[in-house]
Amino acid sequence: MHESRSMEHGEGPATVLAIGTANPSGAIVPQDEFADQFFRVTKSEHLTYLKEKLKRICQKTGIEKRHFHMTEDILRAHPEFLDRELPSLDARIHIVATEVPKLAASAAAKAIAEWGRPATDITHLVFSTYSGCRAPSADLQLASLLGLRHSVCRTILSLHGCYGGARALHLAKDLAENNRGARVLVACSEITLVCFGGPDGGNLVGHALFGDGAGAVIVGAGPFAAGERPLFEMVSATQTTIPGTEHALGMQVTGGGIDFHLAIQVPMLLGHSVERCLLDAFASSAAAVGDDDAGDVAWNDLFWAVHPGGRPILDKIEAVLKLEPGKLAASRHVLREYGNMSGATIVFVLDELRRRRREEEADRDDDHQLPEWGAMLAFGPGITIETMVLHIPQAN
Ligand SMILES: CC(=O)CC(=O)SCCNC(=O)CCNC(=O)[C@H](O)C(C)(C)COP(=O)(O)OP(=O)(O)OC[C@H]1O[C@@H](n2cnc3c(N)ncnc32)[C@H](O)[C@@H]1OP(=O)(O)O
């Protein structure tokens, strides 16, 4: 009985086997033009104080450009999107119900092509989005766009916000390790059209920060098929909620679209908690690999995949962990090029990390070792912190 149960589990930790990302083709907006464009298209030029404030905020985001599905043509067809007091949720959901899975399918097609096996070999699908206000939802539509088998086990994660991608990877790890042969497609797709609206004093930071994008990852545990190439082992994963912070970060579905709330204290609250989360995650990774010393880590000896929720969040994490400059380079790069794409962002960071690593591998001399161990961090409403210990297998 015990032997047959162990035959049902994967061998070793779940592993990232392929990564794909995509952005919508609607519009690419340079951050230094965003405030002018935003106030023009929302017919809010008269709100000069708010426009100046948005310009100040945009300059401090660490963002250079963002991609959006929303265009001026869509706004002309839906003038109700400008006024959050008008009912517009149905029209928004109608658009994203098609576009969110379509964007996810572009990212997933790249991941599946890299993986090298047919889409019908995918056994599980975990889809995360804040735009999934329908059933059946984006997961079913993605399964049909990709031609997944009808028996694929689907899970949709809704409104997890910026930790949605990390939560989906954590769940994929559990699925892959507990179902021998499972190959889990993680897909995360976020389109800000559901949150778009004219400016008011409370939503400027969200408008300055969020962008559209999708990320997809194939996750599986051993035994691996010929051609499957492990990129990152997911050694251990934890989730922590910071007590008493449920009002600091949030999303609310209203008749006029989805509202974001980001308290000014978020970077500080994360700064207070992040080291404890990392210590706990590394202690469980030491237990997972059966090595007491594996829990003793110097933060600068790791590689880092941190969700770039905002520039001050990265600065705070860098400061509290005393990280050397450049340790969060992949996160800063993604923030600069795409903004905060909520749950999808962490997949872009993993993709950027492996791209940089390949370049560094090609350039390094023999006595310069690249870090084998790494940490992934993502945050969202709760305040919830997802932490994962990553390891790069030797063959890479
Ligand atoms: C919901 C999810 O799940 C999403 C997630 O990713 S979770 C993480 C979300 N990210 C955040 O919460 C961090 C967002 N904040 C930022 O990126 C930066 O604070 C910022 C770019 C907005 C400003 O940068 P900064 O270094 O703090 O500059 P600072 O000069 O202090 O602030 C600029 C202005 O922004 C205002 N501001 C800063 N943070 C604010 C916030 N959270 N809400 C409202 N206003 C804010 C300041 O009051 C200031 O206003 P004035 O110019 O009128 O004085």
The ligand as a Gaussian input file, in Angstrom:
#p B3LYP/6-31G(d) Opt

LIG

0 1
 C       -3.197000      45.119000      -5.410000
 C       -2.038000      44.258000      -5.701000
 O       -2.151000      43.069000      -5.452000
 C       -0.862000      44.933000      -6.333000
 C        0.586000      44.862000      -5.804000
 O        1.586000      44.805000      -6.528000
 S        0.885000      45.079000      -4.263000
 C        1.999000      46.411000      -4.322000
 C        1.437000      47.700000      -4.943000
 N        2.442000      48.741000      -4.898000
 C        2.487000      49.677000      -3.945000
 O        1.687000      49.682000      -3.028000
 C        3.561000      50.718000      -4.027000
 C        3.125000      51.878000      -4.886000
 N        3.917000      53.082000      -4.618000
 C        4.873000      53.504000      -5.443000
 O        5.233000      52.873000      -6.427000
 C        5.555000      54.816000      -5.076000
 O        5.238000      55.142000      -3.739000
 C        5.142000      55.994000      -5.995000
 C        5.709000      55.771000      -7.376000
 C        3.621000      56.136000      -6.056000
 C        5.726000      57.292000      -5.434000
 O        7.108000      57.138000      -5.203000
 P        7.751000      57.635000      -3.817000
 O        9.181000      57.325000      -3.847000
 O        6.930000      57.055000      -2.716000
 O        7.608000      59.218000      -3.969000
 P        6.950000      60.296000      -3.002000
 O        7.543000      61.610000      -3.401000
 O        7.033000      59.886000      -1.576000
 O        5.422000      60.287000      -3.455000
 C        4.965000      60.976000      -4.610000
 C        3.498000      61.260000      -4.398000
 O        2.790000      60.012000      -4.394000
 C        1.969000      59.946000      -3.232000
 N        1.851000      58.526000      -2.865000
 C        2.848000      57.639000      -2.637000
 N        2.318000      56.424000      -2.365000
 C        0.985000      56.565000      -2.401000
 C       -0.104000      55.662000      -2.214000
 N        0.102000      54.365000      -1.944000
 N       -1.359000      56.146000      -2.348000
 C       -1.596000      57.455000      -2.661000
 N       -0.584000      58.360000      -2.856000
 C        0.668000      57.903000      -2.734000
 C        2.711000      60.766000      -2.189000
 O        1.842000      61.198000      -1.163000
 C        3.235000      61.925000      -3.040000
 O        2.209000      62.872000      -3.233000
 P        2.599000      64.446000      -3.385000
 O        3.551000      64.531000      -4.555000
 O        1.305000      65.133000      -3.610000
 O        3.278000      64.819000      -2.089000

